[in-house]
Amino acid sequence: MRDLLCQFSLRALALAAATLTASAAFANQTVFWLEPRSNVTFDKQVTREIGQRAGLVVLRASWNNPDPDYTLKAVIGRFKADTTAPVLSYSWANRYTDAGRSEADLLRGFDDGKARALAETKGDNDTKVDFLDVRNPDVRKRVVSQFLRARNGLGVDGFAVDLSTRTPNARPAELAKRCQQEADFCPSYAGGMDALFGELRQGLGPNAFVVYNGLFNFAPGQLKDQAKLLASTSGAAIEFFGMDPKNPKHSFTEDIRPFLEIIPTLPANRSVLVFGRGPLTYTDYAQDYLWQRYLYACFLLVARPVDFFKYHATFQVPTQRGRTGGMDYYADWSADLGAARGAARQVGGLWVREFANGLVAAAPDDGRGGTLSLGGKGYFTLEGHRRLGELRLSAGEGAILLNSERPAKPAKREIDARTMASWKWGGAQLDKMDGREVLRLAAEKQPGEHDVLLDFERSANPYEHLEIDAELLDRSAAILAVAEVDDPKREHTQVVLEVSSDDGKGGSAALEDGAPFRSPTAKSGRDTWPTLHLKKSLKQETFGFGAAALEGTRYRFKRWSHVRLVGAVAVSRIELNNPTMRVVDKP
């Protein structure tokens, strides 16, 4: 046990050093908080893509899986092999349920009659949730012991503790009612939460990375009160930065500025995880991209080297509502701005902050927009356009400008058979066919087991052409290329282009089971996607898919999401390219 603790301590120190070093230049400050439908989502290709971009990883996933390669412990092991970022398990500490994912697994069997619940509420799918009496030292001791068991069993670097309200005078309603009825309930509960996190810190050790959600702002004074939990934690999350996805009303004054004001006052060694949020309703690709840029620019106005950012509509992977989910990544976040040069300032209706390698500016979405003189110095947009003279932003717009032109996006991205073989899929074998190396696939055992990520980094200049060198080995085999689209009817964000032995008559149909990335279909029917059956010779070795394939439909191509290889397929190469790279100033 002493050796295990020593190894953990050394890794924690290395992770902390790597995180601080990487984030000092405002790179690798992306936090991936992931809620997958299935642990199968996280194969080696995914942990590599996320791992090289992550500053922090949080997993809300079931501990167990029928396939030992996809237990939570196995998934955590893959992430830790592919990233220097801390890898955390999602958890609850002040409430308990027998239904759910890692939050339920962590406190499994807690409701044994020994700990009387403070109150009861309903969780997802009307499951029972009990509020634990954190005022009780015996309850806290049992909670800490469960966290220790989870840490040692899963091999995580720490925990992200959700729904951690310190003083429940506004939310949750069940406890707020107790506060109204009993004068001493709120103060004693707050003391219990302070003690709980203090005892968690003591039990897990100082090198454990423990964050909580969060810095809530639902009632006057709550934001400062919630910040008191930082005394015994590594950081806190802001779950709703910019908007609450369920509420169409939002403003800079209410949903951004309070956080911009408190972050600079927090301890310099405590991280803030800022989650910019998009709506749950349909948005166009460009509309979503520009809202993301605005919120990221707002974050950069006060970001410190220890802070993290992520934007999405939901934490789900893949999302069931809105355009983006927990795994989506935007090209803006990899821009190297260098170290900040001072604090943000307000000028000409804009908020502006300068960096060693550029500047950021944001026009409050409840303002009138504004202008900024760029002087005689020229800047470059993230898309490579020169900016001289004056920067004009409308309300709700953000700008990230660099002193020098950003390196161009590679003209192509190629994935060969040997790379795919390194992902160690089930039913996959590296082979030779007609003198070329291929990955021979048998029928998949789980939905999407042989899905390949394509244009992972969302950008304003996506790859438009997709080529797949493959052979369909029997009549049940198929290739399903998933394109992200805009839809004038505001109904769909994905379209499937299908190549199979089924004639399909070249028309359009609905793929009843959908093709969500490495996931089962959502029960809500969200994954019933329009499907275009493409007429191609199945004997050919190269299948080409281009934006032109959507001509004649109402859909407008935006990005290649992933490709699903169904059944017996031999694949040697997948390539994304842009023979004439399209670069635009706005998405």
Rosetta blueprint (number, residue, H / E / L):
1 M L
2 R H
3 D H
4 L H
5 L H
6 C H
7 Q H
8 F H
9 S H
10 L H
11 R H
12 A H
13 L H
14 A H
15 L H
16 A H
17 A H
18 A H
19 T H
20 L H
21 T H
22 A H
23 S H
24 A L
25 A L
26 F L
27 A L
28 N L
29 Q L
30 T E
31 V E
32 F E
33 W E
34 L E
35 E E
36 P E
37 R L
38 S L
39 N H
40 V H
41 T H
42 F L
43 D L
44 K H
45 Q H
46 V H
47 T H
48 R H
49 E H
50 I H
51 G H
52 Q L
53 R L
54 A E
55 G E
56 L E
57 V E
58 V E
59 L E
60 R L
61 A L
62 S L
63 W L
64 N L
65 N L
66 P L
67 D L
68 P H
69 D H
70 Y H
71 T L
72 L H
73 K H
74 A H
75 V H
76 I H
77 G H
78 R H
79 F H
80 K H
81 A H
82 D H
83 T L
84 T L
85 A L
86 P L
87 V E
88 L E
89 S E
90 Y E
91 S E
92 W L
93 A L
94 N L
95 R E
96 Y E
97 T L
98 D L
99 A L
100 G L
101 R L
102 S H
103 E H
104 A H
105 D H
106 L H
107 L L
108 R L
109 G L
110 F L
111 D L
112 D L
113 G L
114 K L
115 A L
116 R L
117 A L
118 L L
119 A E
120 E E
121 T E
122 K E
123 G L
124 D H
125 N H
126 D H
127 T L
128 K E
129 V E
130 D E
131 F E
132 L L
133 D L
134 V L
135 R L
136 N L
137 P H
138 D H
139 V H
140 R H
141 K H
142 R H
143 V H
144 V H
145 S H
146 Q H
147 F H
148 L H
149 R H
150 A H
151 R H
152 N H
153 G H
154 L H
155 G L
156 V L
157 D L
158 G E
159 F E
160 A E
161 V E
162 D L
163 L L
164 S L
165 T L
166 R L
167 T L
168 P L
169 N L
170 A L
171 R L
172 P L
173 A H
174 E H
175 L H
176 A H
177 K H
178 R H
179 C H
180 Q H
181 Q H
182 E L
183 A L
184 D L
185 F H
186 C H
187 P H
188 S H
189 Y H
190 A H
191 G H
192 G H
193 M H
194 D H
195 A H
196 L H
197 F H
198 G H
199 E H
200 L H
201 R H
202 Q H
203 G H
204 L H
205 G L
206 P L
207 N L
208 A L
209 F E
210 V E
211 V E
212 Y E
213 N E
214 G L
215 L L
216 F L
217 N L
218 F L
219 A L
220 P L
221 G L
222 Q H
223 L H
224 K H
225 D H
226 Q H
227 A H
228 K H
229 L H
230 L H
231 A H
232 S H
233 T L
234 S L
235 G E
236 A E
237 A E
238 I E
239 E E
240 F E
241 F E
242 G L
243 M L
244 D L
245 P L
246 K L
247 N L
248 P L
249 K L
250 H L
251 S L
252 F H
253 T H
254 E H
255 D H
256 I L
257 R H
258 P H
259 F H
260 L H
261 E H
262 I H
263 I H
264 P H
265 T H
266 L L
267 P L
268 A L
269 N L
270 R L
271 S E
272 V E
273 L E
274 V E
275 F E
276 G E
277 R E
278 G L
279 P L
280 L L
281 T L
282 Y L
283 T L
284 D L
285 Y H
286 A H
287 Q H
288 D H
289 Y H
290 L H
291 W H
292 Q H
293 R H
294 Y H
295 L H
296 Y H
297 A H
298 C H
299 F H
300 L H
301 L L
302 V L
303 A L
304 R L
305 P L
306 V L
307 D L
308 F E
309 F E
310 K E
311 Y E
312 H E
313 A L
314 T L
315 F L
316 Q E
317 V E
318 P L
319 T L
320 Q L
321 R L
322 G L
323 R L
324 T L
325 G L
326 G L
327 M L
328 D L
329 Y E
330 Y E
331 A H
332 D H
333 W H
334 S H
335 A L
336 D L
337 L L
338 G L
339 A L
340 A E
341 R L
342 G L
343 A L
344 A L
345 R E
346 Q E
347 V E
348 G L
349 G L
350 L E
351 W E
352 V E
353 R E
354 E E
355 F E
356 A L
357 N L
358 G E
359 L E
360 V E
361 A E
362 A E
363 A L
364 P L
365 D L
366 D L
367 G L
368 R L
369 G L
370 G E
371 T E
372 L E
373 S E
374 L E
375 G E
376 G E
377 K E
378 G E
379 Y E
380 F E
381 T L
382 L L
383 E L
384 G L
385 H L
386 R E
387 R E
388 L E
389 G E
390 E E
391 L E
392 R E
393 L E
394 S L
395 A L
396 G L
397 E L
398 G E
399 A E
400 I E
401 L E
402 L E
403 N L
404 S L
405 E L
406 R L
407 P L
408 A L
409 K L
410 P L
411 A L
412 K E
413 R E
414 E E
415 I E
416 D E
417 A H
418 R H
419 T H
420 M H
421 A H
422 S L
423 W L
424 K L
425 W L
426 G L
427 G L
428 A E
429 Q E
430 L E
431 D E
432 K E
433 M E
434 D L
435 G L
436 R E
437 E E
438 V E
439 L E
440 R E
441 L E
442 A L
443 A L
444 E L
445 K L
446 Q L
447 P L
448 G L
449 E L
450 H L
451 D E
452 V E
453 L E
454 L L
455 D L
456 F L
457 E E
458 R E
459 S L
460 A L
461 N L
462 P L
463 Y L
464 E L
465 H E
466 L E
467 E E
468 I E
469 D E
470 A E
471 E E
472 L E
473 L L
474 D L
475 R L
476 S L
477 A L
478 A E
479 I E
480 L E
481 A E
482 V E
483 A E
484 E E
485 V E
486 D E
487 D L
488 P L
489 K L
490 R L
491 E L
492 H L
493 T L
494 Q E
495 V E
496 V E
497 L E
498 E E
499 V E
500 S E
501 S L
502 D L
503 D L
504 G H
505 K H
506 G H
507 G L
508 S E
509 A E
510 A E
511 L E
512 E L
513 D L
514 G L
515 A L
516 P L
517 F L
518 R L
519 S L
520 P L
521 T L
522 A L
523 K L
524 S L
525 G L
526 R L
527 D L
528 T L
529 W E
530 P E
531 T E
532 L E
533 H E
534 L L
535 K L
536 K L
537 S L
538 L L
539 K L
540 Q L
541 E L
542 T E
543 F E
544 G E
545 F E
546 G E
547 A H
548 A H
549 A H
550 L H
551 E L
552 G L
553 T L
554 R L
555 Y L
556 R E
557 F E
558 K E
559 R E
560 W E
561 S E
562 H E
563 V E
564 R E
565 L E
566 V E
567 G L
568 A L
569 V E
570 A E
571 V E
572 S E
573 R E
574 I E
575 E E
576 L E
577 N E
578 N L
579 P L
580 T L
581 M L
582 R L
583 V L
584 V L
585 D L
586 K L
587 P L
